């Protein structure tokens, strides 16, 4: 038994065909094994026809009949024995190709981060995981029948050539001609599938946007208008699907027509030869069986061509994701990584986060908070790492992106909570003990999440942890960030959705948890700021004041208004 998923490797994303070829190279032992098994099975069906014909020509005496009965029984037993491993190998090929595709797409999506959503609509990415992997998996699952069909064609041609040269030549010439006969249908089928696939992705994007903004749409009365637009787009997808269906039906008709014509022609010609005495009755019966085998082989080959077209369209979508360039690519000549404790600096705003301290950053404009956190985490360019010992500043853009992500963690309220066990969500690599898990949950004041479930750490979260309140979700996100224990942690409004009691507890526990480590707390919460070592106040994109929290409340009216959420009212005349 082989475990899936496996290490995916580096995909070849220069084109759809190259990607499919890369998958083939990665799974060639399993594909070869499945092909050998399928070839062995189809060979038994051909040999059965030959054995039946030989039985009829043996004179039908008792000894001959018993002998050929034993031969037929042995062939049938071999064929039956080959069925389970063949099916198992085919299923493995489906899972291996589909999940390898999922791995490379998910890995690339994680590397791209926000770049992905800026470059591609969400429906495009969703469709890769819901439709395209099925198309790729179907092709590799049935690829064993390509080898089986070729074995069947070769076996039939050899047996017919040894019995009658003309028959063998008919097989060798007819099969390639039949395959060429479907080529004119494949190109328009590919175009229509590509069009239908694009329409489906657009509709998925519209549906996700509609669901996300349904409450707002109802508030402004736009629900009916958007619903009508969705219905119109849905009809376009349906029409595109119907066009694909018509072309697929035409291909299905050809899959029945061409082998049927071949079957009729061979039987007619064989009957003429039998009447003229050129072949025996047993040979005629065998040729009929051969022709049936040949018709099935041709149908499989034609069906494989259709599956390849679908897989090629799907692979094109996968390649589109894999080929995206990151908005912030790695430097060609990376700088030497910093050593020892280090802090952060944002030259655009002047914000400095000294090494080993808990620094509060208060922004009068929430947009400034978003921009500063993005630069400090290298989601936008401009942030720097500063070595405490030497004072050397290294631009984040000069370091590999993976190195930056390993050193600096920016935790925002837009972070996604994934479905699965809570234990795995907090510590994906399983490297934390239950005592450490309990500690980070305590610091995040999320003990109630554990207490309310009999399963404890093994409670299963749904997508985005929707079964929990907004405050509980926020505290789970904070616990997950703390569990990563990064060198530098940037928290953006980590307690905006929790009650005052929990907010105060988080402030007290967070200061102790991150003591001696570099932490930026971008917030306007007075309960959290009261626990910071130093506070910087940003207005109009630049630092205008800094100092202790209580000092700024007294000396900076704008700071006090931002933190205490008050406004200065003009006196009425």
C-alpha positions as CSV (number, residue, x, y, z in Angstrom):
1,X,0.0,0.0,0.0
2,X,1.4,3.4,-1.0
3,X,0.5,6.5,0.9
4,X,-1.0,9.5,-0.8
5,X,-0.3,12.3,-1.2
6,X,3.4,11.9,-2.2
7,X,6.1,14.6,-2.6
8,X,4.8,16.2,-5.8
9,X,8.1,17.4,-7.3
10,X,8.6,20.4,-9.5
11,X,6.0,20.5,-12.3
12,X,6.7,21.4,-15.9
13,X,4.2,24.2,-16.5
14,X,5.4,25.4,-19.9
15,X,2.2,24.1,-21.6
16,X,-0.7,21.7,-20.9
17,X,0.9,18.9,-22.9
18,X,4.2,19.3,-21.0
19,X,2.3,19.2,-17.7
20,X,0.5,15.9,-18.7
21,X,3.9,14.5,-19.8
22,X,5.4,15.5,-16.5
23,X,2.6,13.6,-14.6
24,X,3.2,10.6,-16.9
25,X,6.9,10.6,-16.0
26,X,6.2,10.9,-12.3
27,X,3.8,7.9,-12.3
28,X,5.3,5.8,-15.1
29,X,5.8,2.7,-13.0
30,X,2.1,2.6,-11.9
31,X,0.9,3.5,-15.4
32,X,3.1,0.8,-16.9
33,X,1.9,-1.8,-14.4
34,X,-1.8,-0.9,-15.1
35,X,-1.1,-1.1,-18.9
36,X,0.5,-4.5,-18.6
37,X,-2.5,-5.8,-16.5
38,X,-5.0,-4.3,-19.0
39,X,-3.0,-5.7,-21.9
40,X,-3.0,-9.1,-20.3
41,X,-6.8,-9.0,-19.7
42,X,-7.6,-7.9,-23.3
43,X,-5.2,-10.6,-24.6
44,X,-7.3,-13.2,-22.8
45,X,-10.5,-12.0,-24.5
46,X,-8.8,-12.4,-27.9
47,X,-7.4,-15.8,-27.0
48,X,-10.9,-16.9,-26.0
49,X,-12.2,-16.2,-29.6
50,X,-9.2,-18.1,-31.0
51,X,-9.8,-21.0,-28.7
52,X,-13.5,-21.2,-29.6
53,X,-12.6,-21.3,-33.3
54,X,-10.0,-23.9,-32.8
55,X,-12.6,-26.0,-30.8
56,X,-15.0,-26.0,-33.8
57,X,-12.2,-27.0,-36.2
58,X,-10.9,-29.8,-33.9
59,X,-13.5,-32.3,-35.0
60,X,-15.6,-32.0,-31.9
61,X,-14.6,-35.4,-30.6
62,X,-14.8,-35.9,-26.8
63,X,-11.1,-35.6,-26.2
64,X,-10.7,-32.5,-28.3
65,X,-13.7,-30.8,-26.7
66,X,-12.4,-31.6,-23.2
67,X,-9.0,-30.3,-24.1
68,X,-10.2,-27.1,-25.5
69,X,-12.7,-26.8,-22.6
70,X,-9.7,-26.9,-20.3
71,X,-7.9,-24.2,-22.4
72,X,-11.0,-22.0,-22.3
73,X,-11.4,-22.4,-18.6
74,X,-7.8,-21.5,-18.0
75,X,-8.1,-18.4,-20.1
76,X,-11.2,-17.3,-18.3
77,X,-9.6,-17.9,-14.9
78,X,-6.6,-15.8,-15.9
79,X,-8.9,-13.0,-17.1
80,X,-10.9,-13.0,-13.9
81,X,-7.8,-13.0,-11.8
82,X,-6.5,-10.0,-13.7
83,X,-9.6,-7.8,-13.1
84,X,-9.1,-6.8,-9.5
85,X,-5.4,-5.7,-9.7
86,X,-6.2,-3.9,-13.0
87,X,-9.0,-2.0,-11.3
88,X,-6.9,-1.2,-8.3
89,X,-4.0,0.1,-10.5
90,X,-6.5,2.2,-12.4
91,X,-7.9,3.8,-9.2
92,X,-4.4,4.4,-8.0
93,X,-3.5,6.2,-11.2
94,X,-6.6,8.4,-10.7
95,X,-5.7,9.4,-7.2
96,X,-2.0,9.8,-7.9
97,X,-2.5,12.2,-10.8
98,X,-5.4,14.1,-9.2
99,X,-3.8,14.6,-5.8
100,X,-0.4,15.4,-7.3
101,X,-2.2,18.1,-9.2
102,X,-3.9,19.3,-6.0
103,X,-0.5,19.4,-4.2
104,X,1.3,21.5,-6.8
105,X,-1.7,23.9,-7.2
106,X,-2.1,24.3,-3.5
107,X,1.6,24.8,-3.0
108,X,1.8,27.4,-5.7
109,X,-1.3,29.1,-4.3
110,X,0.3,29.3,-0.9
111,X,3.4,30.8,-2.4
112,X,1.5,33.3,-4.4
113,X,-0.7,34.4,-1.5
114,X,-2.6,37.6,-2.3
115,X,-1.0,37.6,-5.7
116,X,-3.3,34.7,-6.7
117,X,-6.6,36.5,-5.9
118,X,-5.4,39.6,-7.6
119,X,-4.4,37.8,-10.8
120,X,-7.2,35.2,-11.1
121,X,-10.9,35.3,-10.1
122,X,-11.7,33.0,-7.2
123,X,-14.0,30.8,-9.3
124,X,-11.0,29.9,-11.6
125,X,-9.1,28.6,-8.6
126,X,-12.1,26.7,-7.2
127,X,-12.8,25.1,-10.5
128,X,-9.3,23.7,-10.6
129,X,-10.0,21.8,-7.4
130,X,-13.5,20.7,-8.2
131,X,-13.5,20.0,-11.9
132,X,-10.1,19.9,-13.5
133,X,-8.6,17.3,-11.2
134,X,-11.5,15.0,-12.1
135,X,-10.7,15.4,-15.8
136,X,-7.0,14.8,-15.3
137,X,-7.7,11.8,-13.0
138,X,-10.2,10.3,-15.5
139,X,-7.7,10.4,-18.3
140,X,-4.9,8.7,-16.3
141,X,-7.4,6.2,-14.8
142,X,-8.4,5.0,-18.3
143,X,-5.0,5.3,-19.8
144,X,-4.4,1.6,-19.1
145,X,-7.0,0.8,-21.7
146,X,-4.9,2.5,-24.3
147,X,-2.3,-0.1,-23.8
148,X,-4.9,-2.8,-23.5
149,X,-6.6,-1.7,-26.7
150,X,-3.2,-1.6,-28.6
151,X,-2.5,-5.1,-27.3
152,X,-5.9,-6.3,-28.5
153,X,-5.4,-4.7,-32.0
154,X,-1.9,-6.2,-32.4
155,X,-3.1,-9.6,-31.2
156,X,-6.0,-9.6,-33.6
157,X,-3.9,-8.5,-36.5
158,X,-1.3,-11.2,-35.9
159,X,-3.9,-14.0,-35.5
160,X,-5.8,-12.8,-38.6
161,X,-2.5,-12.5,-40.6
162,X,-1.6,-16.1,-39.7
163,X,-5.1,-17.3,-40.8
164,X,-5.7,-15.0,-43.7
165,X,-3.3,-12.2,-45.0
166,X,-6.1,-10.0,-46.3
167,X,-7.9,-10.0,-43.0
168,X,-4.8,-9.0,-41.1
169,X,-4.1,-6.2,-43.6
170,X,-7.6,-4.9,-43.2
171,X,-7.1,-4.6,-39.4
172,X,-3.8,-2.9,-39.8
173,X,-5.1,-0.4,-42.2
174,X,-8.7,0.1,-40.8
175,X,-7.8,1.0,-37.3
176,X,-5.5,4.0,-38.1
177,X,-8.0,5.3,-40.6
178,X,-10.8,5.1,-38.0
179,X,-8.6,7.1,-35.5
180,X,-7.9,9.7,-38.2
181,X,-11.6,9.9,-38.9
182,X,-12.3,11.4,-35.5
183,X,-9.6,14.1,-35.7
184,X,-11.9,16.7,-37.3
185,X,-14.3,16.4,-34.3
186,X,-11.6,16.7,-31.6
187,X,-10.5,20.3,-32.4
188,X,-14.0,21.9,-32.1
189,X,-14.7,19.7,-29.0
190,X,-11.6,21.1,-27.4
191,X,-12.6,24.7,-28.2
192,X,-16.1,24.2,-26.9
193,X,-14.9,22.6,-23.7
194,X,-12.5,25.4,-23.1
195,X,-15.3,28.0,-23.6
196,X,-17.6,26.1,-21.3
197,X,-14.9,25.7,-18.7
198,X,-14.2,29.5,-18.7
199,X,-17.9,30.3,-18.4
200,X,-18.2,27.9,-15.5
201,X,-15.3,29.5,-13.7
202,X,-16.9,33.0,-14.2
203,X,-20.2,31.7,-12.8
204,X,-18.5,30.2,-9.8
205,X,-16.8,33.5,-9.1
206,X,-20.1,35.4,-9.4
207,X,-21.7,32.9,-7.0
208,X,-19.0,33.2,-4.4
209,X,-19.2,37.0,-4.6
210,X,-23.0,36.9,-4.4
211,X,-22.9,34.7,-1.2
212,X,-20.2,36.8,0.4
213,X,-22.1,40.1,-0.2
214,X,-25.7,38.8,0.2
215,X,-26.3,40.7,3.4
216,X,-25.1,44.0,1.9
217,X,-27.1,43.4,-1.2
218,X,-30.3,42.9,0.8
219,X,-29.5,46.1,2.7
220,X,-29.3,48.2,-0.5
221,X,-32.0,46.4,-2.4
222,X,-29.8,45.0,-5.0
223,X,-30.5,41.3,-4.4
224,X,-33.0,41.0,-7.3
225,X,-30.7,42.7,-9.8
226,X,-27.7,40.6,-9.0
227,X,-29.9,37.5,-9.0
228,X,-31.1,38.3,-12.5
229,X,-27.5,38.7,-13.7
230,X,-26.6,35.4,-12.1
231,X,-29.5,33.7,-13.9
232,X,-28.4,35.2,-17.2
233,X,-24.8,33.9,-16.7
234,X,-26.2,30.6,-15.6
235,X,-28.1,30.3,-18.9
236,X,-24.9,31.1,-20.8
237,X,-23.1,28.3,-19.0
238,X,-26.0,25.9,-19.8
239,X,-25.9,26.9,-23.5
240,X,-22.1,26.3,-23.5
241,X,-22.7,22.9,-21.9
242,X,-25.3,22.0,-24.5
243,X,-22.8,22.8,-27.3
244,X,-20.2,20.6,-25.7
245,X,-22.9,17.9,-25.3
246,X,-23.7,18.1,-29.0
247,X,-20.1,17.7,-30.0
248,X,-19.6,14.9,-27.5
249,X,-22.7,13.2,-28.8
250,X,-21.3,13.4,-32.4
251,X,-18.0,11.8,-31.1
252,X,-20.0,9.1,-29.4
253,X,-21.9,8.5,-32.6
254,X,-18.6,8.1,-34.5
255,X,-17.4,5.7,-31.8
256,X,-20.3,3.5,-32.6
257,X,-20.5,4.0,-36.3
258,X,-16.9,3.4,-37.4
259,X,-16.4,0.1,-35.4
260,X,-19.9,-1.0,-36.5
261,X,-19.0,-0.5,-40.1
262,X,-15.7,-2.4,-39.6
263,X,-17.6,-5.2,-37.9
264,X,-20.2,-5.5,-40.7
265,X,-17.5,-5.4,-43.4
266,X,-15.3,-8.1,-41.8
267,X,-18.3,-10.4,-41.1
268,X,-19.6,-10.0,-44.7
269,X,-16.1,-10.6,-46.2
270,X,-15.5,-13.6,-43.8
271,X,-18.8,-15.1,-44.7
272,X,-17.9,-14.9,-48.4
273,X,-14.6,-16.6,-47.8
274,X,-16.3,-19.3,-45.7
275,X,-18.8,-20.0,-48.5
276,X,-15.9,-20.2,-51.0
277,X,-14.0,-22.6,-48.7
278,X,-11.0,-20.3,-48.2
279,X,-11.5,-20.3,-44.4
280,X,-13.2,-22.8,-42.1
281,X,-16.3,-22.4,-39.9
282,X,-14.1,-22.2,-36.9
283,X,-12.0,-19.5,-38.4
284,X,-15.2,-17.6,-39.3
285,X,-16.4,-17.8,-35.7
286,X,-13.0,-16.8,-34.4
287,X,-12.9,-13.8,-36.9
288,X,-16.3,-12.7,-35.6
289,X,-14.9,-12.8,-32.0
290,X,-11.8,-11.0,-33.2
291,X,-13.9,-8.3,-34.8
292,X,-15.9,-7.8,-31.6
293,X,-12.6,-7.4,-29.7
294,X,-11.4,-5.1,-32.3
295,X,-14.5,-2.9,-32.2
296,X,-14.2,-2.6,-28.4
297,X,-10.5,-1.7,-28.7
298,X,-11.3,1.0,-31.3
299,X,-14.1,2.4,-29.0
300,X,-11.6,2.5,-26.1
301,X,-9.1,4.3,-28.2
302,X,-11.6,6.9,-29.4
303,X,-12.9,7.4,-25.9
304,X,-9.3,7.9,-24.7
305,X,-8.9,10.6,-27.3
306,X,-11.9,12.3,-25.9
307,X,-10.6,12.0,-22.3
308,X,-7.3,13.4,-23.5
309,X,-9.0,16.5,-24.9
310,X,-10.8,17.1,-21.6
311,X,-7.6,16.5,-19.6
312,X,-5.6,18.8,-21.9
313,X,-8.2,21.6,-21.3
314,X,-8.0,21.0,-17.5
315,X,-4.2,20.9,-17.6
316,X,-4.2,24.3,-19.4
317,X,-6.1,25.8,-16.4
318,X,-3.7,24.2,-14.0
319,X,-0.7,25.6,-15.9
320,X,-2.3,29.0,-15.8
321,X,-2.1,28.9,-12.0
322,X,1.4,27.4,-11.9
323,X,2.7,30.0,-14.4
324,X,1.6,33.1,-12.5
325,X,4.5,35.4,-11.5
326,X,4.6,36.6,-7.9
327,X,4.0,40.3,-7.3
328,X,7.1,40.2,-5.1
329,X,9.6,37.8,-6.7
330,X,12.7,36.5,-4.9
331,X,15.8,38.6,-5.5
332,X,18.3,37.4,-8.0
333,X,21.2,38.0,-5.6
334,X,19.8,37.5,-2.0
335,X,21.4,39.4,0.8
336,X,23.0,37.6,3.8
337,X,20.3,36.7,6.3
338,X,20.3,38.6,9.5
339,X,21.7,37.1,12.7
340,X,20.6,37.4,16.3
341,X,17.6,39.3,17.5
342,X,16.2,41.7,15.0
343,X,13.4,44.2,14.7
344,X,11.3,45.8,11.9
345,X,11.4,49.2,10.2
346,X,8.9,50.7,7.8
347,X,10.6,53.7,6.2
348,X,7.5,54.9,4.5
349,X,5.7,55.6,7.8
350,X,8.7,55.8,10.1
351,X,7.4,52.9,12.3
352,X,10.1,51.0,14.1
353,X,9.6,47.8,16.0
354,X,12.7,47.3,18.2
355,X,14.0,43.7,18.8
356,X,12.7,42.0,21.9
357,X,10.0,44.6,22.7
358,X,6.2,44.7,22.5
359,X,5.5,47.8,20.4
360,X,2.1,49.3,19.9
361,X,1.2,51.1,16.6
362,X,-2.0,53.2,16.5
363,X,-3.2,54.6,13.2
364,X,-5.8,57.3,13.0
365,X,-6.8,55.9,9.5
366,X,-7.4,52.2,9.4
367,X,-6.0,52.2,5.8
368,X,-2.6,53.2,7.2
369,X,-2.7,50.1,9.5
370,X,-3.4,47.9,6.6
371,X,-0.6,49.4,4.5
372,X,2.0,49.3,7.4
373,X,1.3,45.7,8.2
374,X,1.5,44.8,4.5
375,X,5.0,46.4,4.2
376,X,6.2,44.9,7.5
377,X,5.3,41.4,6.2
378,X,6.5,42.0,2.6
379,X,3.0,41.8,1.1
380,X,4.0,45.2,-0.2
381,X,7.5,46.4,-0.7
382,X,9.2,48.7,1.7
383,X,9.8,46.9,5.0
384,X,13.2,46.2,6.5
385,X,14.7,43.8,9.1
386,X,17.1,45.5,11.5
387,X,19.8,43.6,13.4
388,X,19.9,44.6,17.0
389,X,23.7,44.0,17.5
390,X,25.0,45.8,14.4
391,X,22.1,48.1,13.4
392,X,22.3,46.7,9.9
393,X,19.1,47.2,7.9
394,X,18.2,44.6,5.3
395,X,15.3,45.3,2.9
396,X,12.8,42.4,3.0
397,X,12.8,42.5,-0.8
398,X,16.5,41.4,-0.6
399,X,15.6,38.2,1.2
400,X,13.9,35.1,-0.3
401,X,10.2,35.3,0.3
402,X,10.1,31.9,2.1
403,X,12.8,33.2,4.5
404,X,10.8,36.3,5.2
405,X,7.7,34.2,5.9
406,X,9.7,32.0,8.2
407,X,10.9,35.0,10.2
408,X,8.0,37.4,10.2
409,X,4.3,36.4,10.7
410,X,1.6,38.9,10.1
411,X,-1.7,37.8,11.7
412,X,-4.8,39.6,10.5
413,X,-8.5,39.0,10.9
414,X,-8.8,38.0,7.2
415,X,-6.7,34.9,7.9
416,X,-8.6,31.7,6.9
417,X,-9.5,29.0,9.4
418,X,-9.5,25.6,7.7
419,X,-11.7,22.6,8.3
420,X,-10.3,19.7,10.3
421,X,-9.3,18.9,13.9
422,X,-8.6,21.9,16.1
423,X,-5.3,20.2,17.1
424,X,-4.1,20.2,13.5
425,X,-5.3,23.7,12.9
426,X,-3.3,25.1,15.8
427,X,-0.2,23.0,15.1
428,X,-0.2,21.6,11.5
429,X,3.1,19.8,11.8
430,X,2.0,18.1,15.1
431,X,5.1,19.4,16.9
432,X,3.4,21.0,19.9
433,X,2.6,19.2,23.1
434,X,-0.9,19.4,24.7
435,X,0.6,21.6,27.5
436,X,1.9,24.1,24.9
437,X,-1.4,24.0,23.0
438,X,-3.2,24.7,26.2
439,X,-0.9,27.6,26.9
440,X,-1.4,29.4,23.6
441,X,-5.2,28.8,23.9
442,X,-5.1,30.3,27.4
443,X,-3.1,33.4,26.1
444,X,-5.7,33.9,23.4
445,X,-8.5,33.5,26.0
446,X,-10.0,30.7,23.9
447,X,-10.4,28.1,26.7
448,X,-14.2,28.2,26.2
449,X,-13.8,26.7,22.7
450,X,-12.1,23.6,24.3
451,X,-14.5,23.4,27.2
452,X,-17.7,23.5,25.1
453,X,-16.7,20.4,23.1
454,X,-16.5,16.9,24.6
455,X,-13.9,16.0,21.9
456,X,-11.5,18.6,23.3
457,X,-8.5,19.1,21.0
458,X,-10.0,16.7,18.5
459,X,-13.1,18.7,17.9
460,X,-13.6,19.1,14.1
461,X,-13.8,22.6,12.8
462,X,-16.0,23.3,9.8
463,X,-14.9,25.6,7.0
464,X,-13.8,29.0,8.5
465,X,-15.0,27.6,11.9
466,X,-18.4,29.0,11.1
467,X,-19.9,27.1,14.1
468,X,-18.2,29.6,16.4
469,X,-18.9,33.3,17.0
470,X,-16.8,36.0,15.5
471,X,-15.0,36.6,18.7
472,X,-14.2,32.9,19.1
473,X,-12.9,32.7,15.6
474,X,-10.7,35.7,16.2
475,X,-9.2,34.1,19.4
476,X,-8.6,30.9,17.5
477,X,-6.7,32.8,14.9
478,X,-4.6,34.5,17.6
479,X,-3.9,31.1,19.3
480,X,-2.7,29.7,15.9
481,X,-0.4,32.7,15.4
482,X,1.1,32.3,18.8
483,X,1.6,28.6,18.3
484,X,3.9,29.3,15.4
485,X,6.2,31.2,17.8
486,X,7.7,33.4,15.0
487,X,10.8,35.5,15.5
488,X,8.8,38.6,14.7
489,X,5.0,38.7,15.2
490,X,2.8,41.4,13.7
491,X,-0.7,41.4,15.2
492,X,-3.4,43.5,13.5
493,X,-6.4,44.2,15.8
494,X,-6.3,40.7,17.4
495,X,-9.1,41.4,19.9
496,X,-11.5,43.7,18.0
497,X,-14.4,41.3,18.2
498,X,-14.1,40.1,21.8
499,X,-15.6,41.3,25.0
500,X,-13.7,43.7,27.3
501,X,-13.0,41.0,29.9
502,X,-11.4,38.7,27.3
503,X,-9.6,41.7,25.7
504,X,-8.0,42.6,29.0
505,X,-7.0,39.0,29.6
506,X,-5.4,38.8,26.2
507,X,-3.4,42.0,26.8
508,X,-2.0,40.8,30.1
509,X,-1.2,37.3,28.9
510,X,0.2,38.4,25.5
511,X,2.8,40.6,27.1
512,X,4.0,37.7,29.2
513,X,3.9,35.2,26.3
514,X,5.9,37.5,23.9
515,X,8.3,38.8,26.5
516,X,11.8,39.3,25.1
517,X,10.6,38.7,21.5
518,X,9.9,41.2,18.7
519,X,6.1,41.9,18.5
520,X,4.2,44.7,16.8
521,X,0.6,45.2,18.0
522,X,-1.3,47.3,15.4
523,X,-4.4,48.2,17.3
524,X,-6.5,51.0,18.8
525,X,-7.5,49.0,21.9
526,X,-6.6,50.8,25.1
527,X,-6.6,47.5,27.0
528,X,-4.0,46.0,24.7
529,X,-1.9,49.2,24.4
530,X,-1.7,49.5,28.2
531,X,0.5,46.4,28.1
532,X,2.9,47.6,25.5
533,X,6.5,48.8,26.0
534,X,6.2,51.7,23.6
535,X,3.5,53.2,21.4
536,X,3.8,55.0,18.0
537,X,1.0,57.1,16.7
538,X,0.5,57.4,12.9
539,X,-1.5,60.0,11.2
540,X,-1.7,60.7,7.5
541,X,0.7,57.9,6.9
542,X,3.6,59.1,9.1
543,X,4.5,58.9,12.8
544,X,3.5,62.1,14.6
545,X,4.1,61.0,18.2
546,X,5.5,58.2,20.3
547,X,5.9,57.3,23.9
548,X,4.1,55.5,26.6
549,X,0.3,54.8,26.3
550,X,-0.7,56.9,29.3
551,X,1.6,59.8,28.3
552,X,0.1,59.9,24.8
553,X,-3.4,60.0,26.2
554,X,-2.5,63.2,28.0
555,X,-0.3,64.9,25.4
556,X,-1.9,63.9,22.1
557,X,-5.7,64.7,21.7
558,X,-5.8,63.0,18.4
559,X,-4.3,59.8,19.9
560,X,-6.8,60.0,22.8
561,X,-9.7,60.4,20.3
562,X,-8.5,57.4,18.3
563,X,-7.9,55.1,21.2
564,X,-10.9,56.1,23.3
565,X,-13.1,56.5,20.2
566,X,-14.3,60.0,21.2
567,X,-14.7,63.1,19.1
568,X,-14.3,66.7,20.0
569,X,-17.6,68.4,19.8
570,X,-17.8,72.1,18.9
571,X,-19.7,74.3,21.4
572,X,-23.1,75.3,20.2
573,X,-23.6,79.1,20.0
